[in-house]
Amino acid sequence: MTDEHHYGYDERGHTPRWMIFLLDLVISISSMVLAYQLRFNFSIPAEWSSRFSLVFPLVIIVRGGSFLVFRTFAGLIRYTGTGESGRLLYVASTGTGILTGINLLAYVVTGGILLFPMSVLLIDLVVLLFLLTTTRMFMRNTYYELFNKRDDRKGVIIYGTGQGGLVLKHTLEREMGRNFRVVGFMDETERIAGKKIEGVMVHDVGDLRAFLERTKIHSFIFSKDPPSPEKKVDIVDVCLDFDMKVLSVPHISSWISSRLAFNQIKSVHIDDLLERTPVPVNDSRISSLISGKVIMITGAAGSIGSEIVRQVKDYDPGKLILVDQAESALYDLELKIREEFNQEKCMIVAANIADETRMASIFAALRPQIIFHAAAYKHIPMMENNPAEALRTNICATKLLAELASDHGCDKFVFISTDKAVHPANVAGASKRIAELCLLDIQKRSGTRFSIVRFGNVLGSNGSVIPRFRKQIETGGPVTITHPEVTRYFMTSTIAAQLILEAGAMSEGGEIFVFEMGHSIRIYDLARKMIKLTGLVPGQDIEIKFTGLRAGEKINEEIMYTHEYTTPTDNPKISLVLDRNRSCDGISGKIEALTQLLPGNDNDKILAAFSDILPGFQHAAAVKSKD
């Protein structure tokens, strides 16, 4: 027999429920005996002892019944704490209340004879609660002494010493106690470092690396978020240096029946590590932009568009016009938005934004006041081989929407651009840059206030690198990277949409805004971290394969041209781009000539026109003359 069967514990370290129930009954009888002895100074009068044949069966029935009803035996007594003590007080008080009621009933029925002295019942309540609690504390401490001495289980560190950390510890011990052992808590609170919680030492998270150097640990689990996303990244990086698994628990609102289940403990995702500290936005300014207005969002079912929709609805728009041509994605958006927003104020519009007749009828019928234009083709390889489609959607459709907005007196038009529009090396980026120039040109003769926002990659967007890496890892690899030195900027869709709304609200017309994107991230490092977060070893379990830069792909993206510079706005995450060489003279005619090439679908002529508008642009790969 192993040590797991000592002292009445079963093979999981659990005390059988029947044993706890019987122990509680024995404690109840002992408590009553002690109460009598204390009340009568260890000399019980015969008139009271003669009633013991009725008293003690009654105590067993009442106390046993209350234990069964309230299931005091069902909990794991090694987790006894303030919450369990409160429950024991409630159960003991209920039993004492029932005994008091029976005692008073006997007094009435017998004409003045009590079964118990009332003072004995009060003493019994105090003694019973003391014995029930201290017995559980003793068994809890015995469990820690027996089971925490084992060193063959995998060590776990829990970040956070609050209620979430304790619940996580109890969950691990309850469901995985045979395999895992909590060896330490980590926290930012220096005043509790060096103290013990339930027999487990609390360490300052600043000492994490030193702790791991002397202690073998299998997993690090976040029971709460660190003070900042940057701090979380630092902690995870240290853990990955020691080839540990890094896990986290969901917010308490996601727990099942307010109880954490082991299967809710999940691996930390790379998305969590690329988030940054949010910056408060000017809600009153955004509200003045949106509240009561007719808002049109193109590309509404896409990654950025759907997040803009989610945030815009919270500012009580007068009407939402959600435009997209992706039927399935638009249907999913409709189902979700109708659960959260007034159906009468939401218009779901399936439309091709390049269809002039269709879009003109939409503008005439719905009269949008504010437009967020997020619809675009963005994937580099696809647009390299389909420049006519980039022209149709990214340039011609943007020009069409801008002219319709101007003709119908729209107040503001916010265009979502990209860092690929800066020194473009591909068709997608070039088409977005030409769209920027088109809007700046239209602004000169329009009462509508046009603005442009530029930022980098959105975490988790369709077709982006993170979902692709995740799928490659799940299928066993290899993880494919174009070049070992490729870097990219990343931003969450939530923060991007917040800043888009903020930029739109502060726009006065003709601005280009750029967002503070933080440091660019080396994609090779990103891939290695994603592999390690799954508990695998890069190069051993999952191969990383370099495929070479794709046509039109740059090693590093930029957010501004060399002739541009920025000036701060009142939001530290948004800067206004100023251009020393900005001039749209002659651009209108060139763009008009470019749009005339669309019916011919001649890729060579389209690309030549791109280069005429953007002198520095050269197409990176040969394209067939005709599709």
N, C-alpha and C positions, 0 to 999 in steps of 0.2 A: 504493500500500500504506500502510495506516495504521500508527500506532505500535504497534498491538496485534500486529503480526507481526514486530517487531524481536527480534533475539537468540534466535531459535529458539522463541519463544512462538507458540502458535496464536492464533486470533481470540478465545479466552476467556482468554488469558493462561496457558495450560497448556503445559508442555513435553511433547512427544510421548513416549510410554512407550518406544518403540524407541530413541529418542535417549538416554534415561536409562540403559537397559540397556547400550547400547554404551559410553556414558561410564564406567559402572561397570567394564566389562571392561578398558577402557584404563587406568583407575586401578589395577585389580588387577595388570596387567602392569607398570605403572610402579612400583608399590609393591614388587613382587618384585625388580625391577632395582635399585631404591634400597636395598633390604635387603641385597642382595649387596654393593653398593658400600660401604655403611657397615660391613658385617661385615669386609670385607677391605681397608678403608682405600683404596678406589678402585683396587685392583690385584687382580683376581680370578684365582686360580690356574687353570692350564689344566685340572687334574683336575676342577674344578667347572664351569668354563665349557663343557667338552666335553659335559656332560650337559644343556645348555640345550635341545637338540633334543627331549628328553623332558620336561624340567621345565616349559617354558612352555606347550606344549599341555595338559599335565596341569593347570596352574594355570587356564588358560582353561576347561577342562571342569569342574573342581571349583567354581571361583568362579561361573562362568556358571550351573551347575546349582543352586547354593545361591541365587543371585539369582532364578532362575525359581521355585524351590520356595517361597521366602519372599516373592516378589513385591515386592522392594524398589523396583522401578520403578513400582509401581501407585499409590503415594501421591503427593500433590502436594508437591513438594519445597519449595515456598515456605512450608510449614507445619512445616518441620523444627524440632523442639524437643527437650526432654529425653526425651519418649516415643519419638520417632523415633531419637534417638541410641542409646537402649537397644536398640532393635530392630536397628540396624546392628551394634552390638557382638555381639549374639546370632548374627547371620548370619555376621559375619566370624569369630567364634570357632568356629562350626560348620565353616566351610570349612577353617580352620586345623587343626581336629581331624581332619578327613578326610585332609588332606595329611600330617599327622603319622602317621596310621595306615598310609597307603600307604608312607610313608618307612620305617617300622619293618618292614612286610611285605617291602619290597625288601631291607632289611638281612638279614632271615632267609633269604630265597630265594637271594640272591647270596653269602651267606657273609661278610657284613660290609661291604657297599658301600651307602652312603646316597645317595639322589637329592639331598637337600638337607642342608646343615648344620642341625642342630636350632636353633642360635642364629639362623639366617636366618629360619626360620619364626616365631620369637618377634618378631624385629624387624619382619618383614613384617606381622604382626598389628597392631602398634602403628601403623606407618606407614599401613596400609590404612584403619584406622578413622579416623585423623586426616584422610586425604585424602577419604574418602567424606563425612565430616561437614562439613569446611570447604568442600568443593565445593557441597554443598547450601546451606550458609549463604550462600555467595557468590551463588548463583542466587536464593535468597530475597531477599537485599538488592537484587539487580538488579531483581527483579520490583517491589519497593516503589518503587524509584527511577523505573522506567518508568511504572507504572500509577497510582501515587498522585499523579502530576503532572496527571492528567486532571481537569478541573473541570466536565465536562458530565454526570457521573453524580450521582445523588441522594445527598445526605449523610445519614449515619446516625450516631446516638450510641448507644453501648451502656452500660447501667448495670450495673456489676459488673466487676471486674478479675480475678476468680478463674478457675478452669478453665472454668466455664460461659460466662463472657464471651469467653474465647479460642475455645472451640468454636463459639460463635455467630458470631464474626468469621470464622472459617474457613468456616463453612457459607455465610455471605453471599458471601464471595469465591469459593467453589467453585461455587455454584449461581446466584448473581445478580451476579457481579463486573462484568459489562458495564453494569449499571444502577445499582448501589449502591456507595458507597464509605464505609468507616468512617472518620470524621473525628475521633472522640474517644471516650474512655472517661470515664464519670462514676462516682465512688465516694465513700463517706463517709470513707474512710481518708485522713486529711490527709498522712500521711508519704509516700504515693506520688504525691500531686498534683504535677504539674510534670515527672514522669518519663515515659518513653516505653515502651510495650509493643509490640513488633513494629513499631516506627516510628510508632506512634500515640500522641498525647499523652493523659495522664491528667489530668482536671480534677476539682476539688472540686465536688460536686453543689450546694453552696451558691452557686456562681458560675454556675449554669445559666442564669438569666435574662440576665445580662450576656453570656454566651457566645452565646446565641441572638440577642441584639440586634445582634451584629456578624458572625454567621455564619448563612447560610441552610441550614437543616436540614429534611430531608423527614420522617424518622422517628426516634423514640426507642424503644429496645427494652430491656425489663427482662430481664436474664439471671438475676436473682435478686430476691428480695423485699427492699424497704428494711427498716430496723430496725422500723418500725411501719406499720400501715395509714394512719395520719394523715400520715406522711411521704410515702407513695405518692400520696395525694390531692394534697398540695402540689406534688409533681413533675408530676403529670398536669395540674393546673390551669395551671402555667407553660407546659407544652407546648401545651395547647389555646389559650392566649392567642396563640400564634404559628402556629396552624392546622396543627400537626404531627400526623402519625399516631402513635399510641401503641400499641406492641405488647409482647408478652411471650412467653417460651418456657415450656413445661411443665417440671415437675420432672424431673430426670434419670431417675427411675424410669419415666417415660412415653416415654423416647426409644426409637426402634426399633433393636434390637440394640445398645443403648448408644451410638447415634449420632443426633445431632440432624439432622432433615430440614427443609428450608426450609418445607415445607407445615405443619410443626408450630408455626411462628411465627404467633401469632394476635393479633387486636386485644384490647386490654384491655377487659373488660366492666364495665358500671356496677356490677354486683354486687361486683366486686373492690374498688371504691372506697368502698362502703358498709359494708364489714367494719370491725370495730374490734378493738383489741388484746384478745385473750381474757384472761379472769380465771380463775386456777386455782380449781377447786371442791374441796370437801372429799370426796375419793374414798372415804375410809373411812366417812364418814357416809352417803353415797349407797349404798355397798355394803351397809351395815347395813339400809338401807331395802329393798333389792331382792334381795340374794343369798339364794337358796333359797326366795324367796317366790313366791306365785302372783300374777302381775301382769296386770291387765286394762287394755287401752288402747282406748278408743272413738275412732272417726274415725281408725283406725290407718293407713288408706291415704291420708290427706290430707297436706298439706305438713308441718304440725307433728307430726301423729300418727306419720307414717312416720319422722321424725327421732327422736322419742322411742323408737320401736321400735328403731331402729339403735343408740341409745346404751344403752338398758336391757339389751339382750342381752349387752353387754360386761361387765355386772356379775353374770353367772351367775344369772339368776332360776331358781326351781324350775320354773316353767311360765309361758308367755306366752299370754295370751288376746287375740287381735287381732280387734276387732269393727268391721265397716263394712258398709254396704249397697251401696256402689259396686262392682259385680261385677268389672269389668275392672281397676280400680285395685287391688282386693283380690287379684286373681289375680296381677298383676305383683308385688305385695308378697310374696305367698306364694312365687313363684319365687325372688325375691332372698333372702328370709330363710331359706329352706331350704338355700341354698348356704352360709350362714354360721352356722347355729344348729342345734342338735340337733332333728331332726324330731319326736322323741317328746315334746319339751318345748314344742312350739309348736302352738297350736290356732287355726286360721283359722275365724272365725265370721262368716258372712253373716247379718246381722240388722238389723232396723229397731229402733233403741233406744227408739222410742215404743210398741213392741208389748209390752204388759205380760205377756202369757202367755209369749211367747218369751223375754223377758229374765229372767223369774222362773225359768224352767226352766234357763237358762244359769247363773244364780247358784246354784241348788240343786245342779246337777251339778258345777260347776267350782270353786265356793267361792273366789272371788278374795279376796285379802288387801289388795292395794294397787290403787287405780283411778286412772288418768289419763284424765279425761274431756275429750277434744278434739273430739268430734263436735258440729257446729253448722252452722246456716245463717248465712252471714256477709255475703252480697252485698246492699248497701243497696237498689238499685233493685228487685231481685227480691222482697225482703221487704216493701218498701213496698206492693206490689200483692198480697202474699200473707201478711197478718198471721196468718191462721189456721195457716199452716205454721210460722211463727216461734214461735207459741204451742205447737204440737204438739212440735216438735223441741228448741227452745232452752229452753223452760220445763217443759212437762209431762214430757218425756223425762228432763231433768235431775232433776226432782223424783222421778220413778220410780226412777231409778238410785240416787239418794241414799237413798231409803227402803229399797230392796233391800239396799244396802250396810250400812245401819244394822241391818236385820232379820237379816242373815247375819253380823253381827259383823266386818265388814271393819275393818281397822286404820286405813287412811288413804284419803281421797278428795280428789284434786287436780283442781280445776275450772279449765279454761283460759278466761279471760274476755278482755276487749278494752278498749282505751282508748275505744271507742265507747259503752261502758256508762256513761261519766261525762258528766253533763248530756246525756243522749241526745236527739238530734234526729231519730232515725229508728227504724223498727220493730226492725231488727236490734239496735241498741244498747240499746233499751228492753227487749227480751226478755232480753238478757244481764244487764242490771242486775236485772231481776226474778228471774232465776235466782240471782244473787248473794245477794239478800235471802232467797230461799227456803232456800238452804244455810245461811245464818247462823241462820235460824229453826230449822231441823232440828237444828243443832248443839246447841241448848239442851237437847234431850231425847235425845241420841244418844251412845253410847260411841265411835262412829266419829269420827275427827279429820278434819274438813273444812277445806280451805284453798282460797283463790282466788288466782290469779295474773293480773295485768293487764299487757298490753304492747301495742305498736303493730303496724304492718304487718310481715309476714314477707317478706323478699326472695324474689322468684320464685315466690310461692305462686300457686295456680291462680286466674286471673282478676284478679290484682293488676296494678298500673299498669305495672310494668317489662316483663313479658312482652307486655303490650298495646302499649306504645310500641315495643318491639323489632319486633313484627310489622308495625306501621304503617310503621316506617322501612324494613323489608325490602321492602314493597310500594310504596314511593315516597311515602308520606304521604297526607294530612296527619296529623300527630300531634295528637290532640285532647286538650285540657285543659279542665276545667270552668271554672276561674277563674284569673287570673294570680297571685293571692296565696295560693292554697291551699298549705298545708304539711302534711307528714305525718312521723311517726316511723317509722323502719325498723330492723329487726334481722334478722340472719341466722337461719335455722332452727336451725343448729348451736348458736349461743350461746343462743338462746331455749330450746331443749330442755335444755341444760346447766343453765340457771338454774331451769327448771321442776323438774328432778330435785332440785336443791339446795334449792329452796323446800319441796318435798314432804318432804325429809328433815328439815328444821329445824322443820317445822310441829308445833304442839302442839294445834291445833284452833281454828277460828274466826278465822283470820287472813286478811287480804287483803295480798298481796305485790305490789309494783310493781317493775319492772325499770328500771335506769338506761338510758334510751334514747338518750342523747346529745342533740344538737341536732336540732330538727325541720328537715326539708329542704323547700325551696320546690320544688314539682313543676315549675314552669316552668323553673327552673334545671336540674333533673334531666333534663328533656326536651332542653334545649339541649346538655347535656353528652353525652347518649346519641347525639345526632345527630353531634356533632363527633368522638366516638370512632370513628365509622364512616368518618371522612374527608370527611364532607359538611358543607355550610354551612347552618345554620338560617336559614330565611326565603328562601333561594335554591334550594338543592337540595331541601330538605324544608320544607314549610309547617307552621307551628304555628297551630292553630285553636282558639279559645275557644268552648265550646259552652254555657256557663252552668251554674251549680250545679244538680245533680240534686236531686230531691225528697229531703229528709232529709239532705243532705250539708252538713257544716260546713266553713268555711274552715280552721279550726285545731282539731285534736284536743287533748284534755286527758287527763291520766293520773290526776288526783284531783279530787274535789269540793272546793269552797271550805271546807267544814266538816271536811275531812279533813286530816291532817298525817302526816308520816312520821317514823319513828325508824330509825336504821341497824341492820343485822344484822352478823354477822361476815363477810359477803360484801359487798364494797363495791358490787357491782352489784345488790344486792337490798335493798329497804327495806320495812319493815313499816308498813302504813297504819293509823293510829288515827283514830277518828271521834268527834268531840265530841258528835255528835247521834245516835250509833248506838242505835237502839231498834227491835226487831222486834215490838213489841207490836201485836197486831191483824193482822200481815202474813199469818199462817197462814190466817186466815179469808178474807182478800181473795184470796190465791193459790188457795185451794180453790174459791172462787166463780169465779175466772177460768178454771180448768181445766174447770169445768162448762159453759162456753160453747163448748168445742171441738166437741161433736157438732153444734151448730146452725150452725157455720161462718158466723156473722154477724160480718162484719168491723167494722161500726160498734160493736157491743156490745163486741167484743174490744178495740178501740182505746179505748173509753170506760173499760173496766176497767184498761187500761194507765195511763191518765191518773189514775185513782183511786188506784192504787198509787204512781205517780210523779207527784206534783202538778205538777212543772215540765214534764212531757212534753206536747207538742202535736204531733199528726200533721201532717206538712208538706204532704201532698197529699190530695186527695179520693180516696176509695176506694169502689168499688161496694159496695152493701150486701150483695150476695151474689156469691160467685165464680161 
